[in-house]
Amino acid sequence: MKRSDIIPMPPFFDRYINLVEDIDIFDAFEKYSPDKIYSEIGKLTDLQDKIYAPDKWTVKDILQHVIDNERIMAYRALRFSRNDKTELSGYEEAELAANTVASKRSVTDLMEEFNLLRQSTILLYKNMSDEMIICFGTANNTSISPLALGFVIIGHPVHHMNIIQERYFPLLA
């Protein structure tokens, strides 16, 4: 199924979904793999502990956030694909970020975890039928399907890489 099969487009989450081409979800998982999105690992390593303004996250914090978000979105997709109609709450990203050990990890270590997590996410999606991937559930007061959540999973890291390129890469100059 493709991005254009997401009907209706969920508010808020569309900012991530629309960063992904209108291609099959499995093609998108491949095209937007963690290693391809964050291919400039050398620059990320050089920037790992830098911030562009007070109270902003480091690149390592951003990578940890992207990993945490993928886990949460995949959990939601699992629940909704199994027709669980329990309304799921949102999460407080700043609270999660404040309670990690990202500062003690390397960019390489975070990327290894991200790649392994993505493999697990892909396996989750490979084991959903067409009916399961379009079931709806409610998360963060928004009706959303596993298909839409899959494209959130793919687009969210792209969003953060765009921020890194725009705000962090200039710190290398």
Phi and psi restraints in degrees (value plus and minus 20) as a CYANA .aco file:
   2 LYS   PHI    -126.4   -86.4
   2 LYS   PSI     149.6   189.6
   3 ARG   PHI     -77.0   -37.0
   3 ARG   PSI     -60.0   -20.0
   4 SER   PHI     -86.9   -46.9
   4 SER   PSI     -31.3     8.7
   5 ASP   PHI    -101.8   -61.8
   5 ASP   PSI     -23.6    16.4
   6 ILE   PHI    -101.5   -61.5
   6 ILE   PSI      85.2   125.2
   7 ILE   PHI    -157.2  -117.2
   7 ILE   PSI     103.2   143.2
   8 PRO   PHI     -98.9   -58.9
   8 PRO   PSI     143.5   183.5
   9 MET   PHI     -94.3   -54.3
   9 MET   PSI     103.8   143.8
  10 PRO   PHI     -93.4   -53.4
  10 PRO   PSI     110.5   150.5
  11 PRO   PHI     -80.4   -40.4
  11 PRO   PSI     136.6   176.6
  12 PHE   PHI      52.3    92.3
  12 PHE   PSI     -75.1   -35.1
  13 PHE   PHI     -89.7   -49.7
  13 PHE   PSI     -40.1    -0.1
  14 ASP   PHI     -80.3   -40.3
  14 ASP   PSI     -46.6    -6.6
  15 ARG   PHI     -81.8   -41.8
  15 ARG   PSI     -47.7    -7.7
  16 TYR   PHI    -111.6   -71.6
  16 TYR   PSI     -63.4   -23.4
  17 ILE   PHI     -78.3   -38.3
  17 ILE   PSI     -63.5   -23.5
  18 ASN   PHI     -92.6   -52.6
  18 ASN   PSI     -25.0    15.0
  19 LEU   PHI    -101.4   -61.4
  19 LEU   PSI     -27.8    12.2
  20 VAL   PHI    -125.8   -85.8
  20 VAL   PSI     119.5   159.5
  21 GLU   PHI     -80.3   -40.3
  21 GLU   PSI     139.5   179.5
  22 ASP   PHI    -102.9   -62.9
  22 ASP   PSI      54.8    94.8
  23 ILE   PHI    -149.9  -109.9
  23 ILE   PSI     147.7   187.7
  24 ASP   PHI     -74.7   -34.7
  24 ASP   PSI     122.4   162.4
  25 ILE   PHI     -77.5   -37.5
  25 ILE   PSI     -57.6   -17.6
  26 PHE   PHI     -93.0   -53.0
  26 PHE   PSI     -52.8   -12.8
  27 ASP   PHI     -86.0   -46.0
  27 ASP   PSI     -57.5   -17.5
  28 ALA   PHI     -87.4   -47.4
  28 ALA   PSI     -61.4   -21.4
  29 PHE   PHI     -77.2   -37.2
  29 PHE   PSI     -59.2   -19.2
  30 GLU   PHI     -92.0   -52.0
  30 GLU   PSI     -69.2   -29.2
  31 LYS   PHI     -85.4   -45.4
  31 LYS   PSI     -54.0   -14.0
  32 TYR   PHI    -130.7   -90.7
  32 TYR   PSI      21.7    61.7
  33 SER   PHI     -87.6   -47.6
  33 SER   PSI     135.9   175.9
  34 PRO   PHI     -72.4   -32.4
  34 PRO   PSI     -63.1   -23.1
  35 ASP   PHI     -85.8   -45.8
  35 ASP   PSI     -49.5    -9.5
  36 LYS   PHI    -100.7   -60.7
  36 LYS   PSI     -60.5   -20.5
  37 ILE   PHI     -85.9   -45.9
  37 ILE   PSI     -66.4   -26.4
  38 TYR   PHI    -124.5   -84.5
  38 TYR   PSI      28.7    68.7
  39 SER   PHI     -90.6   -50.6
  39 SER   PSI     -41.0    -1.0
  40 GLU   PHI    -109.9   -69.9
  40 GLU   PSI      38.7    78.7
  41 ILE   PHI     -79.0   -39.0
  41 ILE   PSI     -54.0   -14.0
  42 GLY   PHI     -81.4   -41.4
  42 GLY   PSI     -64.6   -24.6
  43 LYS   PHI     -85.7   -45.7
  43 LYS   PSI     -59.9   -19.9
  44 LEU   PHI     -83.1   -43.1
  44 LEU   PSI     -60.2   -20.2
  45 THR   PHI     -84.8   -44.8
  45 THR   PSI     -61.2   -21.2
  46 ASP   PHI     -84.0   -44.0
  46 ASP   PSI     -48.6    -8.6
  47 LEU   PHI    -117.4   -77.4
  47 LEU   PSI     -24.5    15.5
  48 GLN   PHI     -66.6   -26.6
  48 GLN   PSI     -55.0   -15.0
  49 ASP   PHI    -133.0   -93.0
  49 ASP   PSI     -12.6    27.4
  50 LYS   PHI    -107.7   -67.7
  50 LYS   PSI     132.1   172.1
  51 ILE   PHI    -148.2  -108.2
  51 ILE   PSI     131.3   171.3
  52 TYR   PHI    -112.8   -72.8
  52 TYR   PSI     -31.7     8.3
  53 ALA   PHI    -179.7  -139.7
  53 ALA   PSI     138.2   178.2
  54 PRO   PHI     -76.8   -36.8
  54 PRO   PSI     123.7   163.7
  55 ASP   PHI      45.5    85.5
  55 ASP   PSI       0.4    40.4
  56 LYS   PHI    -120.3   -80.3
  56 LYS   PSI     139.7   179.7
  57 TRP   PHI     -96.4   -56.4
  57 TRP   PSI     133.6   173.6
  58 THR   PHI    -101.1   -61.1
  58 THR   PSI     149.0   189.0
  59 VAL   PHI     -78.9   -38.9
  59 VAL   PSI     -58.6   -18.6
  60 LYS   PHI     -84.5   -44.5
  60 LYS   PSI     -58.8   -18.8
  61 ASP   PHI     -83.0   -43.0
  61 ASP   PSI     -61.1   -21.1
  62 ILE   PHI     -82.9   -42.9
  62 ILE   PSI     -65.8   -25.8
  63 LEU   PHI     -81.3   -41.3
  63 LEU   PSI     -61.4   -21.4
  64 GLN   PHI     -83.2   -43.2
  64 GLN   PSI     -61.5   -21.5
  65 HIS   PHI     -81.0   -41.0
  65 HIS   PSI     -63.4   -23.4
  66 VAL   PHI     -82.6   -42.6
  66 VAL   PSI     -61.4   -21.4
  67 ILE   PHI     -82.9   -42.9
  67 ILE   PSI     -69.0   -29.0
  68 ASP   PHI     -79.1   -39.1
  68 ASP   PSI     -64.2   -24.2
  69 ASN   PHI     -82.4   -42.4
  69 ASN   PSI     -61.9   -21.9
  70 GLU   PHI     -82.2   -42.2
  70 GLU   PSI     -61.1   -21.1
  71 ARG   PHI     -80.8   -40.8
  71 ARG   PSI     -63.4   -23.4
  72 ILE   PHI     -86.9   -46.9
  72 ILE   PSI     -65.3   -25.3
  73 MET   PHI     -85.3   -45.3
  73 MET   PSI     -59.2   -19.2
  74 ALA   PHI     -85.8   -45.8
  74 ALA   PSI     -58.7   -18.7
  75 TYR   PHI     -82.1   -42.1
  75 TYR   PSI     -64.8   -24.8
  76 ARG   PHI     -81.0   -41.0
  76 ARG   PSI     -64.8   -24.8
  77 ALA   PHI     -80.3   -40.3
  77 ALA   PSI     -61.6   -21.6
  78 LEU   PHI     -79.3   -39.3
  78 LEU   PSI     -70.9   -30.9
  79 ARG   PHI     -79.9   -39.9
  79 ARG   PSI     -67.6   -27.6
  80 PHE   PHI     -90.1   -50.1
  80 PHE   PSI     -55.4   -15.4
  81 SER   PHI     -86.4   -46.4
  81 SER   PSI     -43.1    -3.1
  82 ARG   PHI    -114.5   -74.5
  82 ARG   PSI      -5.6    34.4
  83 ASN   PHI      45.2    85.2
  83 ASN   PSI       8.5    48.5
  84 ASP   PHI     -97.8   -57.8
  84 ASP   PSI      97.6   137.6
  85 LYS   PHI    -115.8   -75.8
  85 LYS   PSI     -10.4    29.6
  86 THR   PHI     -84.7   -44.7
  86 THR   PSI     109.0   149.0
  87 GLU   PHI     -92.1   -52.1
  87 GLU   PSI     107.6   147.6
  88 LEU   PHI    -122.0   -82.0
  88 LEU   PSI     120.7   160.7
  89 SER   PHI     -99.5   -59.5
  89 SER   PSI     147.5   187.5
  90 GLY   PHI     -97.7   -57.7
  90 GLY   PSI    -190.5  -150.5
  91 TYR   PHI    -160.3  -120.3
  91 TYR   PSI     137.0   177.0
  92 GLU   PHI    -117.8   -77.8
  92 GLU   PSI      81.2   121.2
  93 GLU   PHI     -81.3   -41.3
  93 GLU   PSI     -56.5   -16.5
  94 ALA   PHI     -86.1   -46.1
  94 ALA   PSI     -57.1   -17.1
  95 GLU   PHI     -87.1   -47.1
  95 GLU   PSI     -64.2   -24.2
  96 LEU   PHI     -82.1   -42.1
  96 LEU   PSI     -65.0   -25.0
  97 ALA   PHI     -83.3   -43.3
  97 ALA   PSI     -52.6   -12.6
  98 ALA   PHI     -94.1   -54.1
  98 ALA   PSI     -31.5     8.5
  99 ASN   PHI    -143.9  -103.9
  99 ASN   PSI      27.9    67.9
 100 THR   PHI    -143.5  -103.5
 100 THR   PSI     156.7   196.7
 101 VAL   PHI    -135.7   -95.7
 101 VAL   PSI       9.3    49.3
 102 ALA   PHI     -75.8   -35.8
 102 ALA   PSI     -56.2   -16.2
 103 SER   PHI     -83.6   -43.6
 103 SER   PSI     -42.3    -2.3
 104 LYS   PHI    -115.0   -75.0
 104 LYS   PSI     -21.5    18.5
 105 ARG   PHI    -122.3   -82.3
 105 ARG   PSI     142.8   182.8
 106 SER   PHI    -117.2   -77.2
 106 SER   PSI     139.7   179.7
 107 VAL   PHI     -79.2   -39.2
 107 VAL   PSI     -60.7   -20.7
 108 THR   PHI     -80.0   -40.0
 108 THR   PSI     -64.1   -24.1
 109 ASP   PHI     -83.7   -43.7
 109 ASP   PSI     -64.5   -24.5
 110 LEU   PHI     -83.0   -43.0
 110 LEU   PSI     -60.9   -20.9
 111 MET   PHI     -87.0   -47.0
 111 MET   PSI     -56.0   -16.0
 112 GLU   PHI     -81.8   -41.8
 112 GLU   PSI     -65.8   -25.8
 113 GLU   PHI     -82.3   -42.3
 113 GLU   PSI     -63.7   -23.7
 114 PHE   PHI     -79.9   -39.9
 114 PHE   PSI     -65.3   -25.3
 115 ASN   PHI     -83.6   -43.6
 115 ASN   PSI     -61.7   -21.7
 116 LEU   PHI     -86.8   -46.8
 116 LEU   PSI     -61.1   -21.1
 117 LEU   PHI     -80.8   -40.8
 117 LEU   PSI     -63.8   -23.8
 118 ARG   PHI     -81.0   -41.0
 118 ARG   PSI     -59.3   -19.3
 119 GLN   PHI     -80.0   -40.0
 119 GLN   PSI     -62.1   -22.1
 120 SER   PHI     -84.4   -44.4
 120 SER   PSI     -61.7   -21.7
 121 THR   PHI     -82.2   -42.2
 121 THR   PSI     -63.7   -23.7
 122 ILE   PHI     -81.2   -41.2
 122 ILE   PSI     -62.4   -22.4
 123 LEU   PHI     -82.7   -42.7
 123 LEU   PSI     -58.6   -18.6
 124 LEU   PHI     -77.5   -37.5
 124 LEU   PSI     -68.5   -28.5
 125 TYR   PHI     -89.3   -49.3
 125 TYR   PSI     -53.8   -13.8
 126 LYS   PHI     -84.2   -44.2
 126 LYS   PSI     -41.4    -1.4
 127 ASN   PHI    -123.7   -83.7
 127 ASN   PSI       5.0    45.0
 128 MET   PHI    -129.6   -89.6
 128 MET   PSI     115.0   155.0
 129 SER   PHI     -96.8   -56.8
 129 SER   PSI     149.3   189.3
 130 ASP   PHI     -79.2   -39.2
 130 ASP   PSI     -55.6   -15.6
 131 GLU   PHI     -88.4   -48.4
 131 GLU   PSI     -59.9   -19.9
 132 MET   PHI     -87.0   -47.0
 132 MET   PSI     -57.1   -17.1
 133 ILE   PHI     -93.2   -53.2
 133 ILE   PSI     -37.0     3.0
 134 ILE   PHI    -129.2   -89.2
 134 ILE   PSI     -10.9    29.1
 135 CYS   PHI     -84.3   -44.3
 135 CYS   PSI     131.0   171.0
 136 PHE   PHI    -131.8   -91.8
 136 PHE   PSI     125.9   165.9
 137 GLY   PHI    -158.9  -118.9
 137 GLY   PSI     158.6   198.6
 138 THR   PHI    -139.0   -99.0
 138 THR   PSI     105.7   145.7
 139 ALA   PHI    -154.9  -114.9
 139 ALA   PSI     112.1   152.1
 140 ASN   PHI      34.2    74.2
 140 ASN   PSI      22.1    62.1
 141 ASN   PHI      42.1    82.1
 141 ASN   PSI       3.5    43.5
 142 THR   PHI    -148.3  -108.3
 142 THR   PSI     110.7   150.7
 143 SER   PHI     -95.7   -55.7
 143 SER   PSI     107.9   147.9
 144 ILE   PHI    -173.3  -133.3
 144 ILE   PSI     128.7   168.7
 145 SER   PHI    -123.2   -83.2
 145 SER   PSI     142.0   182.0
 146 PRO   PHI     -77.9   -37.9
 146 PRO   PSI     -53.4   -13.4
 147 LEU   PHI     -80.6   -40.6
 147 LEU   PSI     -69.2   -29.2
 148 ALA   PHI     -82.2   -42.2
 148 ALA   PSI     -62.0   -22.0
 149 LEU   PHI     -82.0   -42.0
 149 LEU   PSI     -56.4   -16.4
 150 GLY   PHI     -81.0   -41.0
 150 GLY   PSI     -62.4   -22.4
 151 PHE   PHI     -92.9   -52.9
 151 PHE   PSI     -46.5    -6.5
 152 VAL   PHI     -85.7   -45.7
 152 VAL   PSI     -66.1   -26.1
 153 ILE   PHI     -76.1   -36.1
 153 ILE   PSI     -59.7   -19.7
 154 ILE   PHI     -96.6   -56.6
 154 ILE   PSI     -62.9   -22.9
 155 GLY   PHI    -100.4   -60.4
 155 GLY   PSI     -47.8    -7.8
 156 HIS   PHI     -79.0   -39.0
 156 HIS   PSI     -65.7   -25.7
 157 PRO   PHI     -84.3   -44.3
 157 PRO   PSI     -51.7   -11.7
 158 VAL   PHI     -83.6   -43.6
 158 VAL   PSI     -65.4   -25.4
 159 HIS   PHI     -73.9   -33.9
 159 HIS   PSI     -66.7   -26.7
 160 HIS   PHI     -92.8   -52.8
 160 HIS   PSI     -51.8   -11.8
 161 MET   PHI     -86.9   -46.9
 161 MET   PSI     -56.5   -16.5
 162 ASN   PHI     -80.2   -40.2
 162 ASN   PSI     -60.7   -20.7
 163 ILE   PHI     -85.4   -45.4
 163 ILE   PSI     -63.3   -23.3
 164 ILE   PHI     -80.6   -40.6
 164 ILE   PSI     -65.7   -25.7
 165 GLN   PHI     -83.3   -43.3
 165 GLN   PSI     -61.1   -21.1
 166 GLU   PHI     -95.3   -55.3
 166 GLU   PSI     -60.5   -20.5
 167 ARG   PHI    -129.4   -89.4
 167 ARG   PSI     -45.3    -5.3
 168 TYR   PHI    -120.6   -80.6
 168 TYR   PSI     -61.8   -21.8
 169 PHE   PHI     -76.1   -36.1
 169 PHE   PSI     -56.2   -16.2
 170 PRO   PHI     -81.0   -41.0
 170 PRO   PSI     -39.6     0.4
 171 LEU   PHI     -88.8   -48.8
 171 LEU   PSI     -35.7     4.3
 172 LEU   PHI    -102.9   -62.9
 172 LEU   PSI     -36.1     3.9
